[in-house]
Amino acid sequence: MESHGLSVVDGVVAVDPDNRDHVLAAARLHQALLGHSPIPRLGSLFMTRFFYSQLIRDGLVHCFLYRVNGEYVGFLSLTERPYSFMSEGRSAHLLRLAIILGLAVLAKPARWRILFETATAGRRTPPPDADGVGEFLSFGVLEQFSAHRDSQEGLRIPTVLFDAGIRHFRQRGFRRIEWNVDKDNLRAILFYRSYGATLEKSPLAWPSDYRVRLAL
């Protein structure tokens, strides 16, 4: 059962940063599905004590989970502040973050390189049309549940989760969503194109990625 007296209801769940089950589930799924990306490479302490807790608490990151029979099987994280959420979080919690990252590096010294790469990639200058643009940060569903259909909507879990993210931005008046996708991830590319999204090379994406844009 869920903590805080909440009942277990399958479907999309918005992450509560004060709910340990939610935070641990988001971190576990991120590690399992996208372990090669910068956030999980900084370690579980960074994910559980900062990214999926403090940044969500501050409203800088939002995250949705999908639950089947009480098990969390997919996640989607997003931000309404693509060009400033990490710098805002760092400024507000500098000492806390320094301790967390210091412990992460002590546990695995190679993380110094990851910190440098992440900091360098995060220095993004907002383009002239940045107003009203949100960003999907990470998205994934466990393979064995990717074809599972939501009992209420009849849609597959990836679609239900992705629609929840789109709805989040539409309800807040955003005009576009952007995110990155690996150039070799044909399955994801086809999924995004089914929504009418466009892909292009961009300095906002890692060299191995396309930048994806979806008008709302």
Protein Blocks (a to p, Z undefined) as FASTA:
>chain_A
ZZhhiacdedjddddfklmklmmmmmmmmmmmmmmbmklmnojklmmmmmmmmmmmnopa
ccddddeehiafbdcdddfblmlmmmmmmmmmmmmmmmmmmmmmmmmmmlmmmmmmmmmm
mmccddfklgopacdfbdcddfklmmpccfklopafklmmmmmmmmmmmmnopabdcddd
dfklmmlmmmmmmnopacdddfkbcfkbccddddZZ
